[in-house]
Amino acid sequence: MRDDDRPSSARNVLGEPLACCCERPRTGFYRDGYCHTGPQDVGSHTVCAQMTEPFLAFSRARGNDLSTPHPEFDFPGLVPGDRWCLCVTRWREALRAGVAPPVVLAASHERALEVVSLAELRSHALDLN
């Protein structure tokens, strides 16, 4: 993890310190509960989203089944209401398809703004500021 992406210095899409997305299930590319990103995270798992059934079905149809548990990867499978750090491009794809899940702005990494706008994220925000 790059120094500028560590919890003490990482910023969210609002320019504030990055908040934790979810500890149960433990999310994030680094499985630290945060939507941190770095050079190894080619998918840019930077959007903290709350799962919905329409989004989970959409993701499954796109070849990324987030609902099925995979204990070998310490992955419990997600259900509606769980929060998870999504790849920003998948969230944008879901947005365009009309099934984008709600997001937590405080826990979404600022690098998500390289792909989607703050206005797009705000239109689906659980934590409007």
TIMI-2910 file (N, C-alpha, C, CB; in pm, 1 decimal, decimal comma, always signed):
<rs>
+----------+----------+----------+----------+----------+----------+----------+----------+----------+----------+----------+----------+------+
!      n_x !      n_y !      n_z !     ca_x !     ca_y !     ca_z !      c_x !      c_y !      c_z !     cb_x !     cb_y !     cb_z ! resn !
+----------+----------+----------+----------+----------+----------+----------+----------+----------+----------+----------+----------+------+
!    +85,2 !   -117,9 !     +0,0 !     +0,0 !     +0,0 !     +0,0 !    +89,2 !   +123,4 !     +0,0 !    -96,7 !     +0,2 !   +122,6 !  Met !
!    +56,1 !   +218,7 !    -83,7 !   +132,6 !   +342,8 !    -87,8 !   +111,4 !   +421,6 !    +39,7 !    +93,3 !   +427,0 !   -209,4 !  Arg !
!   +214,5 !   +499,7 !    +79,1 !   +203,4 !   +580,3 !   +200,0 !    +83,5 !   +673,3 !   +197,2 !   +328,9 !   +660,4 !   +220,0 !  Asp !
!    +52,3 !   +732,4 !    +79,2 !    -57,7 !   +828,1 !    +72,1 !   -194,6 !   +760,4 !    +73,3 !    -44,1 !   +912,6 !    -52,5 !  Asp !
!   -198,2 !   +626,8 !    +74,4 !   -325,7 !   +555,9 !    +80,6 !   -349,7 !   +490,0 !   +216,1 !   -331,5 !   +451,5 !    -28,3 !  Asp !
!   -261,3 !   +510,8 !   +310,3 !   -279,8 !   +453,3 !   +442,9 !   -394,5 !   +524,3 !   +513,5 !   -149,7 !   +463,3 !   +526,2 !  Arg !
!   -459,4 !   +457,0 !   +611,6 !   -576,9 !   +515,7 !   +678,6 !   -556,8 !   +657,8 !   +729,6 !   -616,5 !   +429,4 !   +793,3 !  Pro !
!   -436,7 !   +692,2 !   +775,2 !   -417,2 !   +825,5 !   +832,3 !   -416,4 !   +936,4 !   +726,7 !   -287,6 !   +828,9 !   +909,9 !  Ser !
!   -388,3 !   +902,0 !   +600,2 !   -378,3 !  +1007,8 !   +500,3 !   -471,2 !   +991,0 !   +380,5 !   -238,7 !  +1015,8 !   +452,0 !  Ser !
!   -534,1 !   +874,8 !   +365,5 !   -624,9 !   +854,9 !   +252,5 !   -744,2 !   +948,8 !   +266,3 !   -672,3 !   +706,9 !   +244,5 !  Ala !
!   -792,4 !   +997,6 !   +152,2 !   -903,7 !  +1092,4 !   +149,9 !  -1022,8 !  +1031,0 !    +78,8 !   -862,3 !  +1224,1 !    +81,2 !  Arg !
!  -1140,6 !  +1075,5 !   +119,4 !  -1263,3 !  +1029,5 !    +53,5 !  -1299,8 !  +1127,6 !    -58,0 !  -1380,8 !  +1016,0 !   +156,2 !  Asn !
!  -1409,9 !  +1100,7 !   -123,9 !  -1453,2 !  +1182,9 !   -237,7 !  -1492,0 !  +1325,0 !   -195,8 !  -1571,2 !  +1116,4 !   -307,7 !  Val !
!  -1505,8 !  +1348,6 !    -66,5 !  -1538,9 !  +1481,1 !    -14,9 !  -1414,7 !  +1556,8 !    +30,4 !  -1637,0 !  +1469,5 !   +100,4 !  Leu !
!  -1296,4 !  +1491,9 !    +16,3 !  -1171,9 !  +1554,3 !    +57,5 !  -1140,8 !  +1539,6 !   +205,0 !  -1175,1 !  +1697,1 !    +23,2 !  Gly !
!  -1217,1 !  +1458,1 !   +273,1 !  -1198,7 !  +1434,8 !   +416,5 !  -1127,5 !  +1301,5 !   +437,7 !  -1335,2 !  +1436,4 !   +491,0 !  Glu !
!  -1082,0 !  +1273,9 !   +561,7 !  -1020,3 !  +1143,1 !   +588,0 !  -1117,2 !  +1029,3 !   +552,5 !   -977,4 !  +1132,3 !   +736,9 !  Pro !
!  -1062,9 !   +926,4 !   +490,8 !  -1142,5 !   +811,8 !   +447,5 !  -1197,7 !   +736,4 !   +568,0 !  -1058,4 !   +717,8 !   +359,7 !  Leu !
!  -1329,1 !   +715,6 !   +569,4 !  -1394,8 !   +640,7 !   +676,9 !  -1397,7 !   +491,9 !   +642,7 !  -1538,7 !   +693,5 !   +700,6 !  Ala !
!  -1417,1 !   +411,2 !   +743,5 !  -1429,1 !   +266,5 !   +724,7 !  -1558,7 !   +236,2 !   +649,2 !  -1426,1 !   +191,8 !   +861,8 !  Cys !
!  -1550,6 !   +145,0 !   +554,0 !  -1669,0 !   +104,2 !   +477,9 !  -1742,8 !     -7,2 !   +551,8 !  -1629,4 !    +57,5 !   +335,5 !  Cys !
!  -1671,6 !   -114,3 !   +587,1 !  -1737,9 !   -226,4 !   +653,3 !  -1635,5 !   -322,8 !   +711,4 !  -1830,1 !   -299,9 !   +555,6 !  Cys !
!  -1660,5 !   -362,6 !   +834,6 !  -1575,9 !   -462,3 !   +901,1 !  -1638,0 !   -602,1 !   +893,8 !  -1552,6 !   -422,8 !  +1047,8 !  Glu !
!  -1769,7 !   -610,3 !   +878,1 !  -1839,4 !   -739,4 !   +870,2 !  -1938,7 !   -734,1 !   +757,1 !  -1910,6 !   -774,3 !  +1003,9 !  Arg !
!  -1911,7 !   -792,8 !   +644,5 !  -1787,1 !   -863,2 !   +615,4 !  -1674,3 !   -764,0 !   +590,8 !  -1804,1 !   -955,5 !   +493,9 !  Pro !
!  -1550,9 !   -806,8 !   +622,2 !  -1434,8 !   -719,1 !   +603,8 !  -1412,9 !   -697,7 !   +454,6 !  -1306,6 !   -779,5 !   +670,8 !  Arg !
!  -1418,9 !   -573,8 !   +414,6 !  -1413,7 !   -538,5 !   +273,5 !  -1283,8 !   -468,2 !   +237,3 !  -1531,2 !   -450,7 !   +237,5 !  Thr !
!  -1275,6 !   -428,6 !   +113,6 !  -1161,9 !   -354,8 !    +62,5 !  -1063,8 !   -444,8 !     -8,9 !  -1092,8 !   -282,2 !   +173,9 !  Gly !
!   -994,7 !   -390,2 !   -103,7 !   -895,0 !   -466,3 !   -178,0 !   -793,8 !   -528,7 !    -82,7 !   -823,7 !   -376,7 !   -280,5 !  Phe !
!   -758,9 !   -455,1 !    +23,7 !   -662,3 !   -503,4 !   +122,2 !   -729,9 !   -573,3 !   +240,0 !   -577,8 !   -387,9 !   +172,8 !  Tyr !
!   -861,3 !   -589,3 !   +234,6 !   -941,5 !   -651,3 !   +339,9 !   -911,5 !   -589,8 !   +477,5 !   -915,7 !   -802,6 !   +343,3 !  Arg !
!   -907,7 !   -456,9 !   +478,0 !   -885,6 !   -383,7 !   +602,3 !  -1008,9 !   -305,2 !   +645,0 !   -767,7 !   -289,7 !   +587,2 !  Asp !
!  -1120,6 !   -323,1 !   +571,3 !  -1243,4 !   -252,6 !   +603,1 !  -1258,5 !   -119,3 !   +530,4 !  -1250,3 !   -229,7 !   +749,7 !  Gly !
!  -1152,6 !    -76,2 !   +461,8 !  -1150,9 !    +52,0 !   +393,0 !  -1141,9 !    +32,4 !   +242,9 !  -1034,8 !   +137,7 !   +442,1 !  Tyr !
!  -1188,2 !   +131,4 !   +166,7 !  -1179,2 !   +126,8 !    +20,5 !  -1047,5 !   +188,6 !    -25,7 !  -1299,1 !   +200,6 !    -44,4 !  Cys !
!   -937,3 !   +145,3 !    +38,8 !   -804,0 !   +188,2 !     -2,4 !   -774,5 !   +132,9 !   -140,1 !   -696,4 !   +142,7 !    +99,1 !  His !
!   -682,0 !   +196,0 !   -208,0 !   -637,2 !   +147,4 !   -337,7 !   -487,9 !   +169,3 !   -348,3 !   -712,1 !   +218,2 !   -453,8 !  Thr !
!   -429,3 !   +102,6 !   -442,4 !   -286,1 !   +113,5 !   -463,1 !   -249,7 !    +47,6 !   -594,3 !   -208,3 !    +50,2 !   -346,8 !  Gly !
!   -121,9 !    +37,5 !   -622,9 !    -76,9 !    -15,1 !   -751,8 !   -127,7 !   -156,4 !   -783,6 !    +72,4 !    -15,1 !   -755,3 !  Pro !
!   -142,3 !   -241,4 !   -684,1 !   -189,1 !   -377,6 !   -708,1 !   -339,2 !   -384,3 !   -736,8 !   -156,3 !   -464,5 !   -589,0 !  Gln !
!   -412,1 !   -282,6 !   -700,2 !   -558,3 !   -280,1 !   -715,2 !   -595,9 !   -230,0 !   -854,7 !   -623,4 !   -190,3 !   -606,3 !  Asp !
!   -578,2 !   -315,1 !   -953,8 !   -605,3 !   -272,9 !  -1091,3 !   -753,8 !   -245,5 !  -1115,0 !   -556,6 !   -378,9 !  -1188,7 !  Val !
!   -841,3 !   -301,5 !  -1031,7 !   -984,5 !   -277,1 !  -1045,5 !  -1032,8 !   -151,1 !   -977,0 !  -1059,6 !   -392,4 !   -992,0 !  Gly !
!   -946,7 !    -86,1 !   -900,0 !   -981,0 !    +34,7 !   -826,1 !  -1108,8 !    +16,5 !   -743,6 !   -997,2 !   +151,6 !   -922,4 !  Ser !
!  -1099,1 !    -62,6 !   -636,8 !  -1210,4 !    -90,9 !   -545,3 !  -1230,8 !    +28,3 !   -452,5 !  -1183,6 !   -220,7 !   -462,9 !  His !
!  -1285,0 !   +135,2 !   -505,8 !  -1286,5 !   +264,0 !   -435,4 !  -1425,2 !   +315,3 !   -397,3 !  -1219,9 !   +365,9 !   -519,5 !  Thr !
!  -1531,3 !   +247,1 !   -436,8 !  -1666,5 !   +293,9 !   -405,6 !  -1726,2 !   +205,5 !   -296,0 !  -1757,0 !   +292,8 !   -533,1 !  Val !
!  -1755,3 !   +267,0 !   -183,0 !  -1821,3 !   +194,9 !    -74,2 !  -1971,2 !   +195,5 !   -103,0 !  -1789,5 !   +259,7 !    +66,3 !  Cys !
!  -2024,6 !    +77,5 !   -131,5 !  -2165,5 !    +67,0 !   -170,3 !  -2240,4 !    -28,4 !    -78,9 !  -2177,9 !    +20,6 !   -315,4 !  Ala !
!  -2367,5 !     -0,5 !    -62,0 !  -2456,3 !    -89,0 !    +13,3 !  -2529,6 !   -176,7 !    -86,7 !  -2557,2 !     -7,9 !   +102,7 !  Gln !
!  -2511,8 !   -306,0 !    -72,3 !  -2566,0 !   -400,8 !   -169,0 !  -2718,6 !   -399,8 !   -173,2 !  -2517,1 !   -539,7 !   -137,0 !  Met !
!  -2769,5 !   -417,4 !   -293,9 !  -2912,6 !   -432,4 !   -317,9 !  -2930,3 !   -558,4 !   -402,5 !  -2974,1 !   -304,6 !   -389,3 !  Thr !
!  -3046,6 !   -617,3 !   -398,2 !  -3071,4 !   -735,8 !   -480,1 !  -3057,4 !   -705,7 !   -629,2 !  -3210,3 !   -791,1 !   -451,2 !  Glu !
!  -3112,1 !   -594,1 !   -678,7 !  -3093,5 !   -565,3 !   -821,9 !  -2946,1 !   -554,1 !   -861,9 !  -3165,1 !   -436,5 !   -858,0 !  Pro !
!  -2864,2 !   -490,4 !   -777,4 !  -2722,8 !   -480,2 !   -811,6 !  -2654,8 !   -616,1 !   -805,9 !  -2652,5 !   -382,7 !   -718,1 !  Phe !
!  -2682,4 !   -695,4 !   -703,5 !  -2619,8 !   -827,8 !   -693,4 !  -2655,2 !   -914,2 !   -813,7 !  -2663,1 !   -898,1 !   -563,9 !  Leu !
!  -2780,1 !   -907,2 !   -858,9 !  -2821,7 !   -982,8 !   -977,9 !  -2749,3 !   -930,3 !  -1101,7 !  -2975,6 !   -973,9 !   -997,8 !  Ala !
!  -2735,9 !   -799,2 !  -1111,9 !  -2665,4 !   -737,1 !  -1224,1 !  -2519,6 !   -782,4 !  -1227,2 !  -2673,5 !   -583,4 !  -1214,7 !  Phe !
!  -2453,8 !   -777,4 !  -1113,5 !  -2313,3 !   -815,9 !  -1106,1 !  -2295,5 !   -964,2 !  -1140,2 !  -2257,0 !   -786,2 !   -965,9 !  Ser !
!  -2384,9 !  -1047,2 !  -1090,2 !  -2381,1 !  -1191,0 !  -1120,7 !  -2394,3 !  -1212,3 !  -1271,7 !  -2494,4 !  -1266,8 !  -1045,0 !  Arg !
!  -2485,8 !  -1140,7 !  -1335,0 !  -2506,7 !  -1152,8 !  -1479,3 !  -2384,8 !  -1105,2 !  -1558,7 !  -2630,0 !  -1073,2 !  -1521,1 !  Ala !
!  -2304,8 !  -1018,5 !  -1497,9 !  -2183,5 !   -967,7 !  -1563,4 !  -2061,5 !  -1055,4 !  -1532,7 !  -2156,3 !   -823,2 !  -1519,1 !  Arg !
!  -2084,3 !  -1166,9 !  -1462,5 !  -1975,1 !  -1260,5 !  -1435,2 !  -1903,7 !  -1242,1 !  -1302,8 !  -1876,7 !  -1250,8 !  -1541,9 !  Gly !
!  -1955,5 !  -1155,3 !  -1216,6 !  -1894,6 !  -1135,7 !  -1085,1 !  -1999,3 !  -1164,5 !   -978,4 !  -1837,7 !   -990,9 !  -1069,7 !  Asn !
!  -2008,7 !  -1291,3 !   -939,0 !  -2107,6 !  -1335,2 !   -840,0 !  -2059,9 !  -1298,7 !   -700,3 !  -2132,8 !  -1487,9 !   -850,5 !  Asp !
!  -2118,1 !  -1193,8 !   -646,6 !  -2082,9 !  -1148,5 !   -511,9 !  -2167,8 !  -1213,3 !   -403,6 !  -2096,4 !   -998,9 !   -503,2 !  Leu !
!  -2267,1 !  -1293,5 !   -442,6 !  -2359,2 !  -1353,6 !   -346,5 !  -2313,5 !  -1489,3 !   -295,1 !  -2494,2 !  -1367,6 !   -408,5 !  Ser !
!  -2240,4 !  -1562,7 !   -374,8 !  -2200,1 !  -1698,3 !   -337,9 !  -2078,0 !  -1695,2 !   -246,3 !  -2170,1 !  -1781,7 !   -463,5 !  Thr !
!  -2087,8 !  -1759,8 !   -129,7 !  -1971,9 !  -1766,1 !    -39,8 !  -1856,2 !  -1843,2 !   -102,8 !  -2011,3 !  -1831,1 !    +93,2 !  Pro !
!  -1736,1 !  -1797,6 !    -72,2 !  -1613,1 !  -1866,3 !   -113,1 !  -1521,0 !  -1871,4 !     +8,7 !  -1543,1 !  -1793,3 !   -235,3 !  His !
!  -1544,5 !  -1971,6 !    +96,5 !  -1464,9 !  -1979,4 !   +219,6 !  -1314,7 !  -1989,5 !   +193,9 !  -1509,4 !  -2098,1 !   +301,4 !  Pro !
!  -1276,1 !  -2047,8 !    +80,9 !  -1133,9 !  -2060,5 !    +49,5 !  -1065,9 !  -1924,5 !    +32,8 !  -1116,1 !  -2142,6 !    -77,1 !  Glu !
!  -1146,4 !  -1821,0 !     +7,2 !  -1094,3 !  -1684,0 !     -3,5 !  -1141,4 !  -1598,0 !   +113,5 !  -1138,0 !  -1620,1 !   -136,5 !  Phe !
!  -1195,7 !  -1663,6 !   +216,4 !  -1250,0 !  -1593,4 !   +333,2 !  -1355,6 !  -1491,4 !   +290,9 !  -1136,9 !  -1523,3 !   +411,5 !  Asp !
!  -1439,2 !  -1534,0 !   +195,2 !  -1546,0 !  -1448,1 !   +142,4 !  -1680,6 !  -1510,4 !   +177,6 !  -1532,3 !  -1429,1 !    -12,9 !  Phe !
!  -1760,8 !  -1442,4 !   +261,0 !  -1886,1 !  -1500,0 !   +308,5 !  -2002,2 !  -1493,8 !   +208,8 !  -1926,1 !  -1431,1 !   +432,8 !  Pro !
!  -1985,3 !  -1420,2 !    +99,2 !  -2099,0 !  -1393,6 !    +10,1 !  -2175,6 !  -1275,0 !    +65,1 !  -2192,3 !  -1518,8 !     -3,6 !  Gly !
!  -2223,9 !  -1191,4 !    -23,1 !  -2293,0 !  -1069,2 !    +19,7 !  -2443,6 !  -1082,8 !     +6,2 !  -2244,5 !   -949,5 !    -61,4 !  Leu !
!  -2513,8 !  -1011,9 !    +91,4 !  -2660,4 !  -1006,5 !    +88,5 !  -2700,1 !   -859,3 !    +86,4 !  -2724,6 !  -1082,0 !   +212,4 !  Val !
!  -2821,5 !   -830,3 !    +41,4 !  -2866,9 !   -691,4 !    +44,4 !  -2847,6 !   -631,1 !   +184,5 !  -3015,4 !   -682,5 !     +1,9 !  Pro !
!  -2796,9 !   -508,9 !   +186,3 !  -2769,0 !   -440,0 !   +312,2 !  -2622,3 !   -442,4 !   +349,7 !  -2849,1 !   -501,2 !   +422,7 !  Gly !
!  -2547,2 !   -543,6 !   +301,6 !  -2402,9 !   -546,8 !   +327,1 !  -2337,0 !   -430,8 !   +254,2 !  -2340,7 !   -682,4 !   +282,2 !  Asp !
!  -2229,3 !   -381,5 !   +311,6 !  -2148,7 !   -279,2 !   +244,5 !  -2022,5 !   -344,1 !   +190,5 !  -2113,5 !   -162,1 !   +341,4 !  Arg !
!  -1978,2 !   -298,0 !    +73,9 !  -1864,2 !   -359,2 !     +6,0 !  -1794,4 !   -255,3 !    -78,9 !  -1908,6 !   -478,8 !    -80,4 !  Trp !
!  -1663,5 !   -264,0 !    -88,1 !  -1585,9 !   -175,4 !   -175,1 !  -1591,3 !   -229,4 !   -317,2 !  -1438,0 !   -162,9 !   -125,9 !  Cys !
!  -1661,7 !   -159,4 !   -402,4 !  -1679,2 !   -201,1 !   -541,6 !  -1575,0 !   -137,4 !   -632,2 !  -1819,1 !   -165,4 !   -590,6 !  Leu !
!  -1548,2 !   -205,6 !   -742,1 !  -1468,4 !   -145,3 !   -849,4 !  -1549,9 !    -28,0 !   -903,0 !  -1433,5 !   -250,4 !   -964,5 !  Cys !
!  -1486,0 !    +84,4 !   -917,3 !  -1555,6 !   +203,9 !   -962,3 !  -1614,8 !   +185,1 !  -1102,1 !  -1460,9 !   +323,0 !   -961,1 !  Val !
!  -1548,0 !   +110,3 !  -1188,6 !  -1602,7 !    +89,3 !  -1323,3 !  -1727,4 !     +2,4 !  -1320,0 !  -1497,7 !    +25,5 !  -1414,2 !  Thr !
!  -1736,3 !    -93,2 !  -1227,4 !  -1858,3 !   -174,3 !  -1214,5 !  -1971,8 !    -87,8 !  -1163,2 !  -1835,6 !   -295,2 !  -1119,8 !  Arg !
!  -1942,2 !     +1,6 !  -1067,3 !  -2046,4 !    +89,8 !  -1015,4 !  -2097,3 !   +179,7 !  -1128,1 !  -1993,1 !   +175,1 !   -896,6 !  Trp !
!  -2004,9 !   +233,3 !  -1208,6 !  -2045,0 !   +318,2 !  -1322,0 !  -2128,3 !   +239,2 !  -1422,6 !  -1920,7 !   +377,6 !  -1391,6 !  Arg !
!  -2090,3 !   +116,8 !  -1448,4 !  -2167,3 !    +30,7 !  -1538,4 !  -2309,2 !     +9,1 !  -1483,5 !  -2095,5 !   -105,5 !  -1557,7 !  Glu !
!  -2319,4 !    -15,1 !  -1353,8 !  -2450,2 !    -33,5 !  -1290,5 !  -2531,0 !    +96,8 !  -1294,4 !  -2433,2 !    -81,7 !  -1144,6 !  Ala !
!  -2464,0 !   +209,5 !  -1278,0 !  -2530,3 !   +340,0 !  -1286,2 !  -2595,7 !   +355,8 !  -1422,5 !  -2429,6 !   +455,1 !  -1260,9 !  Leu !
!  -2520,6 !   +326,5 !  -1526,4 !  -2572,8 !   +339,9 !  -1663,0 !  -2685,5 !   +241,8 !  -1691,4 !  -2461,1 !   +319,4 !  -1763,8 !  Arg !
!  -2686,1 !   +129,1 !  -1620,3 !  -2791,9 !    +28,9 !  -1637,9 !  -2911,6 !    +54,6 !  -1545,9 !  -2736,1 !   -110,8 !  -1611,9 !  Ala !
!  -2901,3 !   +158,1 !  -1460,7 !  -3011,8 !   +191,8 !  -1371,3 !  -3021,8 !   +107,5 !  -1245,2 !  -3137,9 !   +180,5 !  -1445,0 !  Gly !
!  -2912,8 !    +38,9 !  -1207,6 !  -2916,1 !    -46,4 !  -1088,2 !  -2800,5 !    -17,4 !   -992,4 !  -2912,6 !   -192,7 !  -1129,1 !  Val !
!  -2746,9 !   +103,8 !   -997,6 !  -2635,2 !   +137,1 !   -908,6 !  -2680,7 !   +130,6 !   -763,6 !  -2578,6 !   +277,6 !   -940,9 !  Ala !
!  -2602,2 !    +64,0 !   -680,3 !  -2638,0 !    +59,7 !   -538,7 !  -2603,0 !   +192,4 !   -471,0 !  -2566,0 !    -57,5 !   -468,2 !  Pro !
!  -2667,0 !   +220,2 !   -358,6 !  -2635,0 !   +342,4 !   -285,0 !  -2490,3 !   +338,6 !   -235,4 !  -2732,0 !   +361,1 !   -166,1 !  Pro !
!  -2432,1 !   +457,5 !   -220,4 !  -2293,0 !   +467,6 !   -178,7 !  -2278,5 !   +545,0 !    -48,3 !  -2210,8 !   +533,7 !   -287,4 !  Val !
!  -2165,9 !   +520,4 !    +18,1 !  -2128,5 !   +594,0 !   +138,3 !  -2013,1 !   +685,1 !    +97,6 !  -2088,3 !   +496,7 !   +258,2 !  Val !
!  -2042,6 !   +812,2 !    +83,7 !  -1942,1 !   +907,8 !    +36,4 !  -1820,3 !   +913,3 !   +128,2 !  -2003,7 !  +1046,6 !    +24,6 !  Leu !
!  -1843,3 !   +914,9 !   +257,4 !  -1734,2 !   +926,3 !   +354,6 !  -1637,0 !   +809,0 !   +347,0 !  -1790,7 !   +936,2 !   +495,0 !  Ala !
!  -1683,2 !   +695,7 !   +293,8 !  -1599,7 !   +575,6 !   +286,7 !  -1557,2 !   +542,1 !   +144,0 !  -1673,8 !   +457,8 !   +346,4 !  Ala !
!  -1588,0 !   +628,5 !    +48,6 !  -1547,8 !   +606,9 !    -91,2 !  -1421,1 !   +687,3 !   -119,2 !  -1662,4 !   +647,8 !   -190,1 !  Ser !
!  -1318,6 !   +619,1 !   -167,2 !  -1186,8 !   +679,2 !   -188,9 !  -1192,4 !   +785,7 !   -298,7 !  -1083,9 !   +570,6 !   -225,6 !  His !
!  -1115,4 !   +891,2 !   -280,3 !  -1113,3 !  +1002,6 !   -375,3 !  -1074,4 !   +959,8 !   -516,8 !  -1017,6 !  +1108,7 !   -327,1 !  Glu !
!  -1003,4 !   +851,6 !   -531,8 !   -963,5 !   +808,8 !   -666,3 !  -1081,7 !   +760,5 !   -748,7 !   -859,7 !   +698,9 !   -657,4 !  Arg !
!  -1195,8 !   +736,1 !   -685,6 !  -1317,3 !   +703,0 !   -761,5 !  -1353,8 !   +818,2 !   -854,7 !  -1435,5 !   +671,9 !   -665,7 !  Ala !
!  -1316,2 !   +939,9 !   -816,7 !  -1350,1 !  +1057,9 !   -896,3 !  -1274,5 !  +1063,9 !  -1028,7 !  -1322,0 !  +1183,0 !   -816,6 !  Leu !
!  -1178,1 !   +974,3 !  -1046,6 !  -1108,7 !   +965,2 !  -1175,4 !  -1198,5 !   +900,1 !  -1281,0 !   -977,6 !   +885,1 !  -1160,3 !  Glu !
!  -1307,7 !   +833,1 !  -1234,6 !  -1395,5 !   +758,0 !  -1325,3 !  -1539,5 !   +809,2 !  -1322,1 !  -1393,2 !   +610,0 !  -1289,3 !  Val !
!  -1587,3 !   +848,4 !  -1205,8 !  -1723,9 !   +899,3 !  -1191,9 !  -1718,3 !  +1035,7 !  -1125,3 !  -1813,2 !   +801,0 !  -1109,9 !  Val !
!  -1823,5 !  +1111,4 !  -1144,6 !  -1826,3 !  +1245,8 !  -1085,3 !  -1884,0 !  +1241,8 !   -943,7 !  -1909,0 !  +1341,9 !  -1173,5 !  Ser !
!  -1851,0 !  +1343,3 !   -868,2 !  -1907,6 !  +1356,8 !   -734,7 !  -2059,5 !  +1369,3 !   -743,7 !  -1847,2 !  +1478,8 !   -661,9 !  Leu !
!  -2107,7 !  +1437,6 !   -845,3 !  -2253,3 !  +1452,3 !   -863,2 !  -2318,8 !  +1315,3 !   -882,8 !  -2284,7 !  +1544,4 !   -984,6 !  Ala !
!  -2256,0 !  +1228,2 !   -961,4 !  -2311,9 !  +1093,6 !   -980,9 !  -2314,6 !  +1016,8 !   -850,0 !  -2230,9 !  +1015,8 !  -1085,6 !  Glu !
!  -2206,1 !  +1024,5 !   -773,5 !  -2202,1 !   +955,6 !   -644,8 !  -2304,0 !  +1015,4 !   -548,1 !  -2061,2 !   +962,7 !   -584,5 !  Leu !
!  -2312,4 !  +1148,2 !   -543,9 !  -2408,4 !  +1213,6 !   -453,7 !  -2553,0 !  +1173,6 !   -486,6 !  -2393,2 !  +1366,9 !   -462,1 !  Arg !
!  -2580,5 !  +1150,5 !   -613,2 !  -2717,3 !  +1114,6 !   -649,7 !  -2759,0 !   +978,6 !   -594,7 !  -2732,0 !  +1115,1 !   -799,9 !  Ser !
!  -2662,3 !   +902,1 !   -544,2 !  -2689,8 !   +771,0 !   -485,6 !  -2637,9 !   +761,2 !   -342,4 !  -2627,5 !   +661,0 !   -570,9 !  His !
!  -2610,1 !   +875,8 !   -279,8 !  -2546,9 !   +877,6 !   -147,1 !  -2642,9 !   +843,4 !    -34,7 !  -2486,6 !  +1012,8 !   -120,9 !  Ala !
!  -2592,0 !   +760,9 !    +55,7 !  -2663,4 !   +733,1 !   +181,3 !  -2635,6 !   +840,9 !   +285,0 !  -2623,3 !   +595,4 !   +236,9 !  Leu !
!  -2521,4 !   +905,4 !   +270,6 !  -2475,0 !  +1005,5 !   +368,2 !  -2460,1 !  +1140,6 !   +299,9 !  -2339,9 !   +962,4 !   +432,7 !  Asp !
!  -2569,9 !  +1199,4 !   +260,0 !  -2565,4 !  +1328,7 !   +192,0 !  -2504,8 !  +1435,4 !   +279,8 !  -2704,2 !  +1370,7 !   +148,7 !  Leu !
!  -2413,3 !  +1509,0 !   +221,4 !  -2348,7 !  +1619,8 !   +294,3 !  -2372,8 !  +1749,2 !   +221,3 !  -2197,0 !  +1595,5 !   +310,9 !  Asn !
+----------+----------+----------+----------+----------+----------+----------+----------+----------+----------+----------+----------+------+
</rs>
